């Protein structure tokens, strides 16, 4: 219940696999890859920078800046 199915081409799956081989969680790797418009290098940078480190169960945090440094606070 609540599971989402992602359909990737062989090339896209290979990119996600390479990201997971770098030590990243498969779900985070796939989400970063898609969030970066299927740019593998950009997704790797996002993952290395911790952009998906706080990605929790609710899926709300996509890694964009924290509230403390928001210029509108």
N, C-alpha and C positions, 0 to 999 in steps of 0.2 A: 504494500500500500504506500502510495506517495513516491514510489521510485520513478525516476525519469530515465528514458532510454535515449542514448545518443547514437546517431548513425554517422560514422565517419568513413571516408574512403580509405583505401589501403595506404595512400600517401599520408593522409591526415593521422591515421592510427600509428604509422611509423614515427611521425613527429612526436606524438604524445608518448610513445614508447621510449624515444630518445630522452625526453624530459624525465620520465620515471627512472631511466637508467642513471640519471644524474642524482638520484636520491629523493626525488619529490613524489608525494602521494599522487596516485593515478587520477583521482577526482580533481585535485588541485591543478595538476598538470593539464588536464583536459579543459578545465574552466579557464585557466590562464591563456591557453592556446586560442580558445574561442574568443575570449575577451580582447585579445590582441589581434583580432581579425585574421587568425590563422598564420601569424608571423611567429615562427618558432624561436628565433633569436630574441625577439621582444618578450615573448612569454618566458623564456629562460631568465632574462633580466628581471622581469617582474617577480618571478618566483625567488630568485636569489636575493632580491631586495626585500623579501618578506611581504610582498604585496598580498599574498593569500595566506599568510601565517595565522591571521586571526579569523579565517573563514570558519564560522561556527555552524552549529546544527540548524539555526534558523535561516542561514543563507543570506542574511541582511548585509553583512560586512564584506564588501568586495575589495577592501584594501585601500580605498581612497583616503586622503588625509584625515588625521585625527581632529577632534573638536578643539583641542587646546591651541592649535596654530591657525585656526580659522580667522581670516581677516575681518569677518563680520561680527565676531564676538564682542 
